[in-house]
Amino acid sequence: STAGKAHRLSAEEKYQLLSDLRAMGWNEPEGQDVTFWQFHFKDFRRAFGFVVRVALQAEKLDHHPEWFNIYDKAHITLSTHACAGLSELDINLASFIEGKSLPSKK
Ligand code: H2B
């Protein structure tokens, strides 16, 4: 498992590593060491296809999101349970989500 070695990002590391993701709409809610984003698709088929692609990648990375889907939306929260905060594993998964998995993003 890679999660056991996960290092909780410091405030400075988060500032650096999350800046690109913030520009794409990812957010860290006040008082919670997580990052989240709600994706909006054209329809359920695209939203659920997205969820499936991210699920397969999550298994490859052995790092899993918290999420829910309502019709054409998918709400994703990323954090690393093993370090009770954000780690580079979350950055990796978010980068995959932004880079490879959103051809049908509205
Ligand atoms: N996903 C997330 N988000 N955080 C974890 O700490 C985590 C995980 N741990 N997926 C992994 C699985 C761990 O339980 C396995 C054994 O590697």
Backbone and ligand atoms as CSV (ligand in chain L), in Angstrom:
chain,resi,resn,atom,element,x,y,z
A,1,SER,N,N,0.827,-1.212,0.000
A,1,SER,CA,C,0.000,0.000,0.000
A,1,SER,C,C,0.860,1.260,0.000
A,2,THR,N,N,0.492,2.224,-0.799
A,2,THR,CA,C,1.215,3.498,-0.823
A,2,THR,C,C,0.676,4.451,0.232
A,3,ALA,N,N,-0.595,4.242,0.629
A,3,ALA,CA,C,-1.223,5.203,1.531
A,3,ALA,C,C,-0.530,5.232,2.895
A,4,GLY,N,N,0.006,4.109,3.309
A,4,GLY,CA,C,0.679,4.053,4.592
A,4,GLY,C,C,1.860,4.997,4.685
A,5,LYS,N,N,2.442,5.332,3.532
A,5,LYS,CA,C,3.605,6.217,3.522
A,5,LYS,C,C,3.198,7.659,3.223
A,6,ALA,N,N,1.898,7.900,3.122
A,6,ALA,CA,C,1.456,9.228,2.722
A,6,ALA,C,C,1.899,10.279,3.733
A,7,HIS,N,N,2.370,11.373,3.182
A,7,HIS,CA,C,2.859,12.482,4.003
A,7,HIS,C,C,1.825,13.601,3.930
A,8,ARG,N,N,1.379,14.053,5.072
A,8,ARG,CA,C,0.399,15.136,5.104
A,8,ARG,C,C,1.051,16.444,4.670
A,9,LEU,N,N,0.463,17.081,3.660
A,9,LEU,CA,C,1.060,18.294,3.104
A,9,LEU,C,C,1.005,19.433,4.115
A,10,SER,N,N,2.089,20.185,4.178
A,10,SER,CA,C,2.126,21.387,5.007
A,10,SER,C,C,1.357,22.499,4.299
A,11,ALA,N,N,1.109,23.586,5.011
A,11,ALA,CA,C,0.400,24.726,4.413
A,11,ALA,C,C,1.148,25.240,3.184
A,12,GLU,N,N,2.465,25.273,3.284
A,12,GLU,CA,C,3.267,25.781,2.168
A,12,GLU,C,C,3.200,24.838,0.962
A,13,GLU,N,N,3.287,23.542,1.235
A,13,GLU,CA,C,3.181,22.555,0.150
A,13,GLU,C,C,1.807,22.629,-0.520
A,14,LYS,N,N,0.783,22.794,0.294
A,14,LYS,CA,C,-0.566,22.901,-0.272
A,14,LYS,C,C,-0.677,24.127,-1.165
A,15,TYR,N,N,-0.122,25.242,-0.687
A,15,TYR,CA,C,-0.158,26.482,-1.471
A,15,TYR,C,C,0.439,26.241,-2.854
A,16,GLN,N,N,1.564,25.514,-2.879
A,16,GLN,CA,C,2.239,25.265,-4.158
A,16,GLN,C,C,1.515,24.215,-4.999
A,17,LEU,N,N,1.235,23.064,-4.377
A,17,LEU,CA,C,0.733,21.925,-5.156
A,17,LEU,C,C,-0.719,22.097,-5.581
A,18,LEU,N,N,-1.480,22.877,-4.835
A,18,LEU,CA,C,-2.901,23.012,-5.154
A,18,LEU,C,C,-3.211,24.216,-6.034
A,19,SER,N,N,-2.203,25.013,-6.366
A,19,SER,CA,C,-2.520,26.262,-7.069
A,19,SER,C,C,-3.151,26.000,-8.444
A,20,ASP,N,N,-2.624,25.024,-9.175
A,20,ASP,CA,C,-3.212,24.699,-10.478
A,20,ASP,C,C,-4.635,24.191,-10.326
A,21,LEU,N,N,-4.830,23.326,-9.316
A,21,LEU,CA,C,-6.163,22.761,-9.109
A,21,LEU,C,C,-7.156,23.844,-8.699
A,22,ARG,N,N,-6.714,24.776,-7.867
A,22,ARG,CA,C,-7.594,25.881,-7.452
A,22,ARG,C,C,-8.039,26.679,-8.667
A,23,ALA,N,N,-7.105,26.869,-9.602
A,23,ALA,CA,C,-7.428,27.636,-10.805
A,23,ALA,C,C,-8.500,26.916,-11.626
A,24,MET,N,N,-8.592,25.588,-11.451
A,24,MET,CA,C,-9.588,24.809,-12.192
A,24,MET,C,C,-10.861,24.598,-11.366
A,25,GLY,N,N,-10.918,25.191,-10.185
A,25,GLY,CA,C,-12.159,25.159,-9.425
A,25,GLY,C,C,-12.175,24.277,-8.201
A,26,TRP,N,N,-11.059,23.593,-7.927
A,26,TRP,CA,C,-11.004,22.794,-6.695
A,26,TRP,C,C,-10.891,23.728,-5.498
A,27,ASN,N,N,-11.448,23.308,-4.380
A,27,ASN,CA,C,-11.552,24.151,-3.197
A,27,ASN,C,C,-11.227,23.401,-1.931
A,28,GLU,N,N,-10.691,24.107,-0.953
A,28,GLU,CA,C,-10.520,23.529,0.382
A,28,GLU,C,C,-11.434,24.286,1.335
A,29,PRO,N,N,-12.496,23.623,1.780
A,29,PRO,CA,C,-13.414,24.313,2.685
A,29,PRO,C,C,-12.733,24.643,4.008
A,30,GLU,N,N,-13.132,25.752,4.606
A,30,GLU,CA,C,-12.570,26.214,5.873
A,30,GLU,C,C,-12.660,25.117,6.940
A,31,GLY,N,N,-11.539,24.848,7.571
A,31,GLY,CA,C,-11.545,23.912,8.700
A,31,GLY,C,C,-11.528,22.442,8.319
A,32,GLN,N,N,-11.478,22.119,7.018
A,32,GLN,CA,C,-11.425,20.718,6.585
A,32,GLN,C,C,-10.212,20.529,5.694
A,33,ASP,N,N,-9.375,19.560,6.014
A,33,ASP,CA,C,-8.167,19.345,5.222
A,33,ASP,C,C,-8.463,18.404,4.056
A,34,VAL,N,N,-9.292,18.907,3.146
A,34,VAL,CA,C,-9.715,18.148,1.964
A,34,VAL,C,C,-9.764,19.107,0.778
A,35,THR,N,N,-9.907,18.565,-0.398
A,35,THR,CA,C,-10.194,19.395,-1.560
A,35,THR,C,C,-11.372,18.783,-2.311
A,36,PHE,N,N,-12.234,19.635,-2.835
A,36,PHE,CA,C,-13.425,19.084,-3.486
A,36,PHE,C,C,-13.797,19.908,-4.715
A,37,TRP,N,N,-14.625,19.282,-5.539
A,37,TRP,CA,C,-15.098,19.958,-6.734
A,37,TRP,C,C,-16.373,19.287,-7.198
A,38,GLN,N,N,-17.305,20.070,-7.639
A,38,GLN,CA,C,-18.516,19.497,-8.225
A,38,GLN,C,C,-18.462,19.648,-9.732
A,39,PHE,N,N,-18.453,18.518,-10.418
A,39,PHE,CA,C,-18.431,18.516,-11.873
A,39,PHE,C,C,-19.846,18.430,-12.400
A,40,HIS,N,N,-20.082,19.181,-13.471
A,40,HIS,CA,C,-21.410,19.227,-14.069
A,40,HIS,C,C,-21.296,18.754,-15.522
A,41,PHE,N,N,-22.046,17.730,-15.853
A,41,PHE,CA,C,-21.976,17.133,-17.192
A,41,PHE,C,C,-23.256,17.418,-17.958
A,42,LYS,N,N,-23.261,16.970,-19.192
A,42,LYS,CA,C,-24.449,17.227,-20.021
A,42,LYS,C,C,-25.618,16.335,-19.628
A,43,ASP,N,N,-25.308,15.154,-19.125
A,43,ASP,CA,C,-26.382,14.226,-18.782
A,43,ASP,C,C,-25.843,13.155,-17.834
A,44,PHE,N,N,-26.713,12.267,-17.382
A,44,PHE,CA,C,-26.330,11.211,-16.443
A,44,PHE,C,C,-25.306,10.266,-17.035
A,45,ARG,N,N,-25.487,9.905,-18.296
A,45,ARG,CA,C,-24.574,8.969,-18.951
A,45,ARG,C,C,-23.125,9.459,-18.852
A,46,ARG,N,N,-22.926,10.754,-19.115
A,46,ARG,CA,C,-21.574,11.312,-19.055
A,46,ARG,C,C,-21.080,11.407,-17.610
A,47,ALA,N,N,-21.957,11.812,-16.725
A,47,ALA,CA,C,-21.556,11.920,-15.316
A,47,ALA,C,C,-21.150,10.551,-14.774
A,48,PHE,N,N,-21.924,9.540,-15.093
A,48,PHE,CA,C,-21.610,8.212,-14.548
A,48,PHE,C,C,-20.406,7.599,-15.248
A,49,GLY,N,N,-20.231,7.889,-16.533
A,49,GLY,CA,C,-19.021,7.452,-17.233
A,49,GLY,C,C,-17.778,8.034,-16.567
A,50,PHE,N,N,-17.858,9.294,-16.194
A,50,PHE,CA,C,-16.770,9.946,-15.469
A,50,PHE,C,C,-16.488,9.210,-14.160
A,51,VAL,N,N,-17.529,8.936,-13.400
A,51,VAL,CA,C,-17.373,8.240,-12.121
A,51,VAL,C,C,-16.678,6.887,-12.333
A,52,VAL,N,N,-17.063,6.181,-13.361
A,52,VAL,CA,C,-16.465,4.866,-13.622
A,52,VAL,C,C,-14.985,5.012,-13.988
A,53,ARG,N,N,-14.656,5.986,-14.843
A,53,ARG,CA,C,-13.239,6.180,-15.210
A,53,ARG,C,C,-12.395,6.535,-13.994
A,54,VAL,N,N,-12.929,7.415,-13.148
A,54,VAL,CA,C,-12.176,7.787,-11.945
A,54,VAL,C,C,-12.057,6.587,-11.001
A,55,ALA,N,N,-13.116,5.781,-10.925
A,55,ALA,CA,C,-13.078,4.600,-10.045
A,55,ALA,C,C,-11.976,3.635,-10.481
A,56,LEU,N,N,-11.836,3.402,-11.778
A,56,LEU,CA,C,-10.799,2.479,-12.257
A,56,LEU,C,C,-9.409,3.026,-11.959
A,57,GLN,N,N,-9.232,4.335,-12.135
A,57,GLN,CA,C,-7.937,4.944,-11.821
A,57,GLN,C,C,-7.668,4.909,-10.312
A,58,ALA,N,N,-8.711,5.109,-9.518
A,58,ALA,CA,C,-8.559,5.062,-8.057
A,58,ALA,C,C,-8.048,3.683,-7.628
A,59,GLU,N,N,-8.550,2.645,-8.260
A,59,GLU,CA,C,-8.059,1.297,-7.948
A,59,GLU,C,C,-6.600,1.136,-8.343
A,60,LYS,N,N,-6.228,1.677,-9.503
A,60,LYS,CA,C,-4.823,1.606,-9.930
A,60,LYS,C,C,-3.914,2.312,-8.938
A,61,LEU,N,N,-4.364,3.476,-8.470
A,61,LEU,CA,C,-3.541,4.275,-7.553
A,61,LEU,C,C,-3.670,3.788,-6.114
A,62,ASP,N,N,-4.623,2.884,-5.853
A,62,ASP,CA,C,-4.970,2.488,-4.489
A,62,ASP,C,C,-5.237,3.723,-3.629
A,63,HIS,N,N,-5.995,4.633,-4.219
A,63,HIS,CA,C,-6.356,5.862,-3.514
A,63,HIS,C,C,-7.748,6.263,-3.974
A,64,HIS,N,N,-8.668,6.411,-3.031
A,64,HIS,CA,C,-10.084,6.427,-3.379
A,64,HIS,C,C,-10.786,7.712,-2.945
A,65,PRO,N,N,-11.626,8.233,-3.820
A,65,PRO,CA,C,-12.357,9.459,-3.486
A,65,PRO,C,C,-13.588,9.191,-2.627
A,66,GLU,N,N,-14.078,10.252,-1.985
A,66,GLU,CA,C,-15.431,10.258,-1.425
A,66,GLU,C,C,-16.251,11.074,-2.400
A,67,TRP,N,N,-17.457,10.582,-2.733
A,67,TRP,CA,C,-18.195,11.290,-3.772
A,67,TRP,C,C,-19.669,10.935,-3.739
A,68,PHE,N,N,-20.444,11.758,-4.421
A,68,PHE,CA,C,-21.794,11.339,-4.759
A,68,PHE,C,C,-22.185,11.910,-6.103
A,69,ASN,N,N,-23.135,11.244,-6.694
A,69,ASN,CA,C,-23.617,11.605,-8.022
A,69,ASN,C,C,-25.113,11.872,-7.927
A,70,ILE,N,N,-25.508,13.027,-8.447
A,70,ILE,CA,C,-26.936,13.297,-8.617
A,70,ILE,C,C,-27.142,13.650,-10.084
A,71,TYR,N,N,-27.813,12.780,-10.782
A,71,TYR,CA,C,-28.108,12.956,-12.217
A,71,TYR,C,C,-26.876,13.408,-13.009
A,72,ASP,N,N,-26.793,14.681,-13.385
A,72,ASP,CA,C,-25.696,15.116,-14.259
A,72,ASP,C,C,-24.535,15.747,-13.484
A,73,LYS,N,N,-24.506,15.584,-12.170
A,73,LYS,CA,C,-23.433,16.136,-11.351
A,73,LYS,C,C,-22.692,15.035,-10.616
A,74,ALA,N,N,-21.391,15.266,-10.429
A,74,ALA,CA,C,-20.586,14.377,-9.600
A,74,ALA,C,C,-19.790,15.254,-8.635
A,75,HIS,N,N,-19.999,15.056,-7.360
A,75,HIS,CA,C,-19.314,15.827,-6.326
A,75,HIS,C,C,-18.235,14.934,-5.738
A,76,ILE,N,N,-16.991,15.417,-5.783
A,76,ILE,CA,C,-15.856,14.611,-5.345
A,76,ILE,C,C,-15.117,15.307,-4.226
A,77,THR,N,N,-14.833,14.575,-3.160
A,77,THR,CA,C,-13.974,15.076,-2.086
A,77,THR,C,C,-12.755,14.180,-2.011
A,78,LEU,N,N,-11.572,14.805,-1.993
A,78,LEU,CA,C,-10.328,14.048,-1.893
A,78,LEU,C,C,-9.626,14.368,-0.581
A,79,SER,N,N,-9.206,13.316,0.097
A,79,SER,CA,C,-8.318,13.464,1.253
A,79,SER,C,C,-7.682,12.104,1.474
A,80,THR,N,N,-6.663,12.066,2.301
A,80,THR,CA,C,-5.963,10.813,2.576
A,80,THR,C,C,-6.239,10.416,4.018
A,81,HIS,N,N,-7.006,9.355,4.173
A,81,HIS,CA,C,-7.408,8.953,5.526
A,81,HIS,C,C,-6.195,8.593,6.365
A,82,ALA,N,N,-5.203,7.957,5.705
A,82,ALA,CA,C,-4.027,7.467,6.424
A,82,ALA,C,C,-3.245,8.600,7.100
A,83,CYS,N,N,-3.315,9.808,6.565
A,83,CYS,CA,C,-2.601,10.925,7.206
A,83,CYS,C,C,-3.573,12.005,7.674
A,84,ALA,N,N,-4.865,11.714,7.623
A,84,ALA,CA,C,-5.896,12.646,8.101
A,84,ALA,C,C,-5.735,14.039,7.500
A,85,GLY,N,N,-5.507,14.072,6.194
A,85,GLY,CA,C,-5.373,15.364,5.511
A,85,GLY,C,C,-5.060,15.158,4.054
A,86,LEU,N,N,-4.580,16.191,3.413
A,86,LEU,CA,C,-4.219,16.097,2.011
A,86,LEU,C,C,-2.782,15.604,1.859
A,87,SER,N,N,-2.576,14.730,0.864
A,87,SER,CA,C,-1.227,14.254,0.541
A,87,SER,C,C,-1.047,14.346,-0.970
A,88,GLU,N,N,0.146,13.987,-1.424
A,88,GLU,CA,C,0.390,14.005,-2.874
A,88,GLU,C,C,-0.492,13.007,-3.606
A,89,LEU,N,N,-0.968,11.995,-2.912
A,89,LEU,CA,C,-1.884,11.032,-3.547
A,89,LEU,C,C,-3.153,11.737,-4.022
A,90,ASP,N,N,-3.610,12.720,-3.233
A,90,ASP,CA,C,-4.799,13.482,-3.635
A,90,ASP,C,C,-4.495,14.371,-4.836
A,91,ILE,N,N,-3.303,14.950,-4.846
A,91,ILE,CA,C,-2.894,15.782,-5.981
A,91,ILE,C,C,-2.836,14.923,-7.252
A,92,ASN,N,N,-2.270,13.713,-7.124
A,92,ASN,CA,C,-2.173,12.806,-8.278
A,92,ASN,C,C,-3.547,12.459,-8.832
A,93,LEU,N,N,-4.458,12.108,-7.931
A,93,LEU,CA,C,-5.788,11.706,-8.392
A,93,LEU,C,C,-6.528,12.889,-9.008
A,94,ALA,N,N,-6.414,14.056,-8.372
A,94,ALA,CA,C,-7.069,15.258,-8.917
A,94,ALA,C,C,-6.491,15.610,-10.287
A,95,SER,N,N,-5.175,15.419,-10.449
A,95,SER,CA,C,-4.545,15.727,-11.742
A,95,SER,C,C,-5.049,14.784,-12.824
A,96,PHE,N,N,-5.197,13.501,-12.472
A,96,PHE,CA,C,-5.786,12.557,-13.422
A,96,PHE,C,C,-7.193,13.012,-13.806
A,97,ILE,N,N,-7.969,13.362,-12.809
A,97,ILE,CA,C,-9.354,13.765,-13.049
A,97,ILE,C,C,-9.393,14.953,-14.007
A,98,GLU,N,N,-8.548,15.923,-13.788
A,98,GLU,CA,C,-8.547,17.115,-14.647
A,98,GLU,C,C,-7.930,16.840,-16.021
A,99,GLY,N,N,-6.891,16.004,-16.031
A,99,GLY,CA,C,-6.135,15.853,-17.258
A,99,GLY,C,C,-6.703,14.864,-18.247
A,100,LYS,N,N,-7.310,13.791,-17.753
A,100,LYS,CA,C,-7.615,12.698,-18.651
A,100,LYS,C,C,-9.074,12.290,-18.673
A,101,SER,N,N,-9.842,12.858,-17.788
A,101,SER,CA,C,-11.101,12.190,-17.533
A,101,SER,C,C,-12.328,13.056,-17.792
A,102,LEU,N,N,-12.129,14.218,-18.390
A,102,LEU,CA,C,-13.260,15.138,-18.459
A,102,LEU,C,C,-13.627,15.611,-19.867
A,103,PRO,N,N,-13.547,14.737,-20.882
A,103,PRO,CA,C,-13.893,15.213,-22.216
A,103,PRO,C,C,-15.341,15.679,-22.305
A,104,SER,N,N,-16.171,15.227,-21.393
A,104,SER,CA,C,-17.594,15.593,-21.494
A,104,SER,C,C,-18.012,16.612,-20.442
A,105,LYS,N,N,-17.010,17.252,-19.798
A,105,LYS,CA,C,-17.333,18.302,-18.824
A,105,LYS,C,C,-18.071,19.416,-19.534
A,106,LYS,N,N,-19.075,19.944,-18.901
A,106,LYS,CA,C,-19.912,20.981,-19.509
A,106,LYS,C,C,-19.121,22.266,-19.691
L,1,H2B,N1,N,-7.930,6.208,-0.076
L,1,H2B,C1,C,-7.837,7.356,0.588
L,1,H2B,N2,N,-8.458,8.439,0.117
L,1,H2B,N3,N,-7.109,7.445,1.703
L,1,H2B,C2,C,-6.463,6.395,2.235
L,1,H2B,O1,O,-5.797,6.536,3.277
L,1,H2B,C3,C,-6.554,5.163,1.553
L,1,H2B,C4,C,-7.340,5.098,0.369
L,1,H2B,N4,N,-5.931,4.081,1.973
L,1,H2B,N5,N,-7.487,3.941,-0.304
L,1,H2B,C5,C,-5.797,2.892,1.190
L,1,H2B,C6,C,-6.966,2.689,0.255
L,1,H2B,C7,C,-5.534,1.729,2.123
L,1,H2B,O2,O,-6.673,1.437,2.886
L,1,H2B,C8,C,-5.073,0.514,1.359
L,1,H2B,C9,C,-4.831,-0.665,2.272
L,1,H2B,O3,O,-3.907,0.853,0.675
